Amino acid sequence: MRITRQTIDALKAQGIEVKNYPHETYEEWVKECWDRKYQYSYNYEKNGEFLIDGKIRKMTHEELDERAKRFADYHGPREASGWYDAQVLYIKYGDRQIARKETTKSKEITVGYVLKVVDRDKKAFSGAYGDFARKMEQLLKRNGIGRNFCIYPTTYGIGVWLVYNFSAKEDIKRVDSILNEQGIEFRNEYSDAQWVWRYVISKAEANRLRIDKAA
């Protein structure tokens, strides 16, 4: 992405903050991102066998640890420290924070573009469907999921981002557990492009009551 200081300041004057990380500070984002990628890499390869010095063998704990550190360093947020390499645009207004996937490095983020995104978000979170989405947001926050690009509330229920999400399996298990523990009825489906695993939550009255109680 590309964005100018003038654009950032113009949006700030309208009560809108734009960042390329979801946390209050960049340092907090770096730590969480590095920790998650390290944990993923270490656990994913824990039982794997590798070709080492011409022989296939299991890596020792020390070798796995070192390999996971290199993985986390290479794929960590240092690559997204500048706007050009960032792939997610975070837009904050009022008590809302929107995460937008932006994979085109040359794309320029303008005031008009951000205002359109905010306007669509305001419409989505108004009316009956908006109230439902806010309940989903409250449910996630109550269970420790907030400001998370990979797990997010929607007007149909909850979405789990799959592409470039190293913890997709864990995220799906986490949402399954939250909904099942509360007895909330849902069905699953892929998005059209299969980038998102959807939790389409029943809007039947009995289910709404369960959601109200859980949220």
Residue, then its C-alpha position, 0 to 999 in steps of 0.5 A: m500500500r501507499i499512503t501520504r502523511q497528508t492523507i493520514d492527517a486529513l483522516k485524523a481531522q475527521g476522527i478516523e485513524v489509519k494504521n498498518y498494524p492492529h495494536e495500540t503500538y507497533e511494538e505490541w504488534v511485533k511481539e505478538c506476530w513474532d510469538r505466533k509465527y514462532q509457535y506455529s513453526y515450532n509446533y507444525e514441524k515438531n514431529g517432522e523428518f528432514l534431510i540433514d547432512g544427506k540423511i533423513r532424520k528427526m530434528t532435535h529440540e535445539e534444531l527445531d527451536e533454531r529453525a522456528k526462530r529463523f522462520a519467525d524472523y524472516h516472516g515477521p512484521r519487520e517486512a511490514s514496518g513500512w506501508y509499502d510492504a503492509q498487506v492489511l489496512y486498519i481503520k479505526y473510528g469511534d469504537r470500531q476498528i476495520a481490517r481490510k486486506e490490501t495485497t497490491k503494493s502499488k495501491e494508493i490509499t486515499v481519503g475518499y477510499v477510506l471514507k467509502v469503507v467507513d460508510r459501508d461499515k456504518k451501514a452494515f452495523s446499523g439496523a437489525y443485521g447490524d445489531f446481530a453483527r455487534k452481538m457477534e463482536q461482543l461474543l468474541k470480545r467476551n471470549g478474548i478475541g478482539r482486534n483480530f483480523c483472522i476472526y471477525p464478526t459479520t452480519y451472517g455470524i463469524g468469519v475465519w480468514l484462511v489465506y496467510n493465516f498460520s493459526a487457521k486450524e487453531d482459530i477454527k477450533r477456538v470458534d467451534s468451542i465458543l459456539n458449542e459451549q453456549g449451545i449456539e446453532f450454526r452451519n459452516e461453509y466456505s466463501d466463494a473464493q474459499w478464503v474464509w471459513r464461515y460460521v453462518i449462525s441461525k437467527a431463530e428466536a431461541n438461538r438469539l436468546r442464547i446469543d444475548k445471554a452469551a454476549 
